[in-house]
C-alpha cells in the first residue's frame, strides 16, 4: 500500500425520495380493464353475489374481485396453474399495482 493523504470528504445523505425513482413499466390494458370494472361497480356486485358462500370458520379468503383479476391475468398471460398465477402476480411490480 502506498502512503498518502487521507481525504476527508463529506459523505452525502443516503436518502432518495420515491418521486425520484424510475417507474415500473405499466400494463395499460389491465389498467383500462380496472377502470371499466370500477365504473361498472363490479367488485361490490361480485362481493354481494359471493357473500352467501363465505364460511365463518378458518382463514379469510381473497376478495372475489381480486381473485377474478388474478384469473384474468393468468388467462391473458397463458399461465395454467394457480401457483404460477400467484407467483407472476407477486413478482411483477406493475401487476401488483393492477391488483390493488
Beta strands, then each sheet from edge to edge (+ up, - down):
end
